[in-house]
Amino acid sequence: MAKFLAIYNGFADDSDKDDLDAARQSEFMNAWASWAQAHQDALVDPGAPLYRKKRLTADGVEDFTDPKTGYALVEAASHDEAVRIFSDHPHLGLFPGNSIEVLECPPVPGG
């Protein structure tokens, strides 16, 4: 089994976020919990939101923003299988344009 990192990208604008009332938030969280339960055998780390961000370079540290809103880590037999795990994730329907990147995490060579 290989490990795969899923990065959730959110493209909601301020208006979209204002329209996300408590009932819709609850509906999303219930859908997420159902998704996580359905895929619990594959989930290595169910993930978390990504908030305050800092970028480090040779020139120093800076705050930054990007569309990455969360992550999860799964194990799957193939990259295609990992993608299928996320194909019904409720994040995809929360806001127009939302996406999930699924990246393979190969073992460290010699590790």
Buried (B, 14 or more C-beta within 10 A) or exposed (E): EBBBBBBBBBEBEEEBEEEEEEEEEEEBEEBBEEBBEEBEEBBBEBBEEBEEEEEEEEEEEEEEEEBBBBBBBBBBEEEEBBBBBBEEBBBBEBBEEBEBEBEEBEEEEEE
